Amino acid sequence: MLGKSHGHSNAIYSIRRVTRVLALVILLLVGAGFFLPTDYRVERSVVIDASAANILDVALGGRNLPLWMHVQNGRLRDSQGELSVGQSVAIEYQDKAEQGDLTLLSVGPSQFTFDVRPKPNVNLVQNQIRFLSVPQGTQVMWQIEGNLDAGFIGPYLALFANDMAGKNFEISLQKLKKLVENQIQ
């Protein structure tokens, strides 16, 4: 009987110790979050063997946009004709009733900008895609930057934003490259 009682007190002591260590780790993570920046910047690029004008024509074509713009667990809805400034396209997600939207803000010979609201009541993410002439064609650079206001997890999300959004940019830019180069040849 004494052996069993002694075993229970060891188990309780171990549980207390584990609980205290976990509480300390959580406090340290929350505390460290106050010192981490909440701003982020993500940039990816690809070189496409085409002119900036050709890339713009293909990229903003309403039926082309869903073909190259990668949306994690979703897609952009098809749009008729070329996307024009001020026009929005819905972002539809698999297995979710909520949808977001992409709104074209500006188009110029060397860039276009658009806002993405991934879901209702979520902050807008401002996107910029720039074109730079290089000997191999056109370098297409996609960039977002902003500030994550997500409570105490915001700084940690900002820390990993480059990995999370960067992968989507890489997939999208490779799809755009393939689409443009196939359409102009």
VENWOSUL-V221874 format. One line per field, one symbol per residue. psi: psi as a letter, one per 30 degrees, with the letter a starting at -180 (. if undefined). Layout:
# VENWOSUL-V221874
psi=???
This chain:
# VENWOSUL-V221874
psi=eeeeeeeeeeeeeeeeeeeeeeeeeeeeeeeefffklgllkkklllkkilleeeeeeeegkefeefffjkjkhalkkkkkakklkfklkkjkkkgkfklalkkkelklfgllklkkjelkgkkkjkkkjlkkklefckkjkkkklakjihbffeeeeeegeeeeeeeeeeeeeeeeeeeeeeff.
